[in-house]
């Protein structure tokens, strides 16, 4: 999973990607033209001062790092924080990101422990 850095990639994802929203975050997702999974993060100044914005951005990055092994390959994602993320804690943000990824159909099903033991 690579980081999305170019403004052009963000704009393409906003224009051509599908959108999922919940109370804490917004997810823009589109199929990657080159087959590489890239993730970008966007946190507006509406969230607060730099310390608050950076904390929320760190939480979003760590949430994506947690879900990365389950992520479907070959997608571009932009995760944006909403104003309510300012008052939320890390676990709520991680759950919100997981909810958005699952609703978008971007998480591969993980085998359960019982299935692993049956093999």
Secondary structure, 3 states (H helix, E strand, C coil): CEECCCHHHHHHHHHHCEEEECCCEEEEEEECCCCCCEEEEECCHHHCCHHHHHHHHHHHHHHHHHHHHHECCCEEEEEEECHHHHCCCHHHHHHHHHHHHHHCCCECCCCCHHHHHHC
